Structures are given as structure tokens and as C-alpha cells.
Amino acid sequence: VLDLAVDPEPPASFMKFPKLQRLESVKYLQWVKSQPCCVCGATSDDAHHIIGYGQGGIGTKAHDLFTIPLCRVHHSELHKDPKGWEQENGSQLVLLFKFLDRSIGLGVFG
């Protein structure tokens, strides 16, 4: 689904103030949406981009790689009250690490 190519010397790494790029992958987001909700196991409706933890912000969004599958109910609840949601359902980062580990194990990444 996602073939990651590595450039050990990208030109931007030699610039003092590079314009950072955002990784986007429609195919990966479609696959994330096809997976069960990380919280309840129901059919996932959304690929949730991690918020907080230095990711996202006003007018920005985390890389598509930093997404977890959530049903519409859990996705809406998370955006209403992120701190309360994490107290009840666990850290977005822990859910992301578990989901990435599963994704790698399934062979999603090249």
C-alpha cells in the first residue's frame, strides 16, 4: 500500500530554513479506513490524523502516516475533548505505535 523510499541526502537537509513537506498517500488512507476502529473494533469510518504531540495545529495536519482508524463516534469524541478521550481510551501515540506495528507486520509498507 505504501512504498517508502529513503533519500539519505535530501537537498532540503542542507538548507538552514527548509520548507518542510507533508507526506500524503491516498492509498494508505484508504487502507487505514478499511481497518477496524482502534478503540472498539467497529467498522472504521475515518483515518484520524494524530493531534497534539507537535502534530497538526491551526491550518496544518499530521503526515498521512500518522493516522489511526476510528469509527465516527470515537473520532467525533476525540475532537470534542482530546484530553478526556485519551484518559478514557488511551494515548493517541500508543494507539498509533500499535497500529503501525500491526501495519508493518501485515506488509503494508513496501
C-alpha positions as CSV (number, residue, x, y, z in Angstrom):
1,V,0.0,0.0,0.0
2,L,2.8,2.4,0.9
3,D,6.3,2.1,-0.6
4,L,8.7,4.3,1.4
5,A,11.8,5.4,-0.5
6,V,14.7,6.8,1.5
7,D,16.9,9.6,0.3
8,P,19.9,9.7,2.6
9,E,20.9,13.2,1.5
10,P,17.8,15.2,0.6
11,P,18.6,18.7,-0.7
12,A,16.5,20.3,2.0
13,S,18.7,18.8,4.7
14,F,21.5,21.2,3.6
15,M,19.3,24.3,3.9
16,K,19.2,26.4,7.1
17,F,15.5,27.0,6.9
18,P,14.0,24.4,4.6
19,K,10.3,24.3,3.7
20,L,9.1,21.0,5.2
21,Q,7.0,18.7,3.1
22,R,4.0,16.8,4.3
23,L,3.8,13.1,3.4
24,E,0.5,12.3,1.7
25,S,-0.8,8.9,0.5
26,V,-4.4,8.5,-0.7
27,K,-3.8,4.7,-1.0
28,Y,-2.6,4.4,2.6
29,L,-5.5,6.5,4.0
30,Q,-8.0,4.2,2.1
31,W,-6.3,1.2,3.7
32,V,-6.4,2.8,7.2
33,K,-10.2,3.4,6.7
34,S,-10.7,-0.3,5.8
35,Q,-9.3,-1.4,9.2
36,P,-11.3,-1.8,12.4
37,C,-11.6,1.1,14.9
38,C,-8.6,1.2,17.2
39,V,-10.9,1.7,20.2
40,C,-14.0,-0.5,19.7
41,G,-13.2,-2.7,16.7
42,A,-16.2,-1.5,14.8
43,T,-16.0,-0.6,11.1
44,S,-13.7,2.4,10.7
45,D,-15.2,5.5,9.1
46,D,-12.2,7.8,9.3
47,A,-8.4,7.9,9.2
48,H,-7.7,10.1,12.2
49,H,-4.6,12.3,11.9
50,I,-2.9,12.5,15.3
51,I,-3.4,15.8,17.0
52,G,-1.3,17.3,19.7
53,Y,2.2,16.0,20.4
54,G,3.6,18.5,18.0
55,Q,1.4,17.2,15.2
56,G,-1.2,19.2,13.4
57,G,-2.3,22.7,14.5
58,I,-4.1,25.6,13.0
59,G,-4.1,25.2,9.3
60,T,-1.9,22.1,9.4
61,K,-2.3,18.4,9.5
62,A,-0.1,15.5,10.6
63,H,1.5,13.3,7.9
64,D,-0.8,10.7,6.5
65,L,1.5,8.1,8.0
66,F,0.5,9.3,11.5
67,T,-3.1,8.1,11.3
68,I,-5.2,5.6,13.1
69,P,-8.6,4.1,12.1
70,L,-11.5,5.3,14.2
71,C,-15.3,4.9,13.9
72,R,-17.3,8.1,13.5
73,V,-18.3,8.1,17.2
74,H,-14.8,7.8,18.6
75,H,-13.4,10.3,16.0
76,S,-16.0,12.9,17.0
77,E,-15.5,12.4,20.7
78,L,-11.7,12.7,20.3
79,H,-12.0,16.1,18.5
80,K,-14.5,17.4,21.1
81,D,-12.2,16.6,24.1
82,P,-8.8,15.2,23.3
83,K,-7.6,15.0,26.9
84,G,-10.7,13.4,28.2
85,W,-10.8,11.0,25.2
86,E,-7.2,9.9,25.9
87,Q,-7.9,9.4,29.6
88,E,-10.8,7.1,28.7
89,N,-9.3,5.3,25.6
90,G,-5.6,5.7,25.9
91,S,-2.9,7.8,24.3
92,Q,-3.1,8.5,20.5
93,L,0.6,7.8,20.4
94,V,0.3,4.4,21.9
95,L,-2.6,3.5,19.6
96,L,-0.5,4.8,16.6
97,F,2.5,2.7,17.6
98,K,0.4,-0.4,17.9
99,F,-1.3,0.3,14.6
100,L,2.0,1.0,12.8
101,D,3.4,-2.2,14.3
102,R,0.4,-4.2,13.0
103,S,0.6,-2.4,9.6
104,I,4.3,-3.3,9.2
105,G,3.6,-6.9,10.3
106,L,0.9,-7.2,7.7
107,G,3.3,-6.0,4.9
108,V,1.6,-2.7,4.2
109,F,4.9,-0.8,3.8
110,G,6.7,-2.0,0.6
